[in-house]
Amino acid sequence: MQTRPDIHSGLDALMRHAVAIGVAIVALLPAARGFSPTFGWMPLWLVAMPLCAWWALHRFRMPAPEADEAAAPVRMRRRAGAQARRRRVSMPRSRHSQAA
């Protein structure tokens, strides 16, 4: 499998091993296919979560370290002045509040 250059190869190998070990544990140990009062459904934590992390590693780019501040994107500046205030909205009185 060819990896993109922005994916750290050590982290990719770690995720691959975590998925393989989780699948092996779930396949070989019946207790790993059940529910734990502490952790919940064990295949979720042993297989599904490492798979999601591995998918996220390949699907979403890791942020590159910034070389200098000039390369950083320009952020929008906040407007000067006071914060806007909410208007008071008068609510019509219900019949129940007048009867009391």
ZAMARGU-4260 file (C-alpha; in steps of 0.2 Angstrom, whole numbers, plus 5000, padded with zeros to 4 digits):
<rodrens>
0) 5000/5000/5000 | 5007/5017/4995 | 5006/5030/5008 | 5006/5049/5005 | 5022/5059/5010
5) 5013/5068/5024 | 5008/5053/5033 | 5021/5048/5047 | 5027/5030/5043 | 5029/5025/5061
10) 5011/5031/5065 | 5004/5022/5050 | 5013/5006/5056 | 5007/5008/5074 | 4989/5009/5068
15) 4991/4995/5056 | 4998/4984/5070 | 4984/4990/5082 | 4971/4985/5070 | 4979/4968/5067
20) 4981/4964/5085 | 4963/4969/5089 | 4956/4958/5075 | 4967/4943/5082 | 4961/4946/5100
25) 4943/4947/5095 | 4944/4932/5084 | 4954/4921/5096 | 4946/4926/5113 | 4928/4924/5116
30) 4928/4936/5131 | 4934/4949/5119 | 4918/4948/5109 | 4907/4952/5124 | 4903/4967/5135
35) 4913/4974/5149 | 4905/4984/5163 | 4921/4995/5163 | 4924/4997/5144 | 4907/4993/5135
40) 4907/4983/5120 | 4924/4976/5117 | 4925/4974/5098 | 4922/4993/5097 | 4938/4997/5107
45) 4948/4983/5100 | 4944/4984/5081 | 4932/4998/5077 | 4941/5012/5086 | 4959/5008/5079
50) 4951/5006/5062 | 4943/5024/5064 | 4960/5031/5069 | 4969/5023/5055 | 4956/5029/5042
55) 4957/5046/5050 | 4976/5046/5048 | 4974/5042/5029 | 4959/5053/5026 | 4963/5069/5035
60) 4980/5078/5032 | 4991/5081/5047 | 4995/5100/5050 | 5012/5104/5044 | 5023/5113/5056
65) 5024/5132/5052 | 5041/5138/5046 | 5038/5156/5050 | 5023/5167/5054 | 5022/5175/5037
70) 5017/5158/5030 | 5002/5157/5041 | 4985/5161/5034 | 4979/5179/5037 | 4965/5178/5050
75) 4950/5190/5051 | 4951/5203/5063 | 4937/5207/5075 | 4928/5224/5073 | 4932/5238/5085
80) 4918/5244/5096 | 4906/5238/5108 | 4897/5221/5107 | 4879/5222/5101 | 4865/5221/5114
85) 4850/5211/5113 | 4833/5220/5111 | 4820/5216/5124 | 4805/5207/5117 | 4789/5209/5126
90) 4780/5193/5127 | 4761/5193/5127 | 4753/5187/5143 | 4744/5171/5144 | 4727/5169/5151
95) 4733/5158/5165 | 4745/5171/5172 | 4731/5184/5174 | 4719/5172/5183 | 4731/5170/5198
</rodrens>
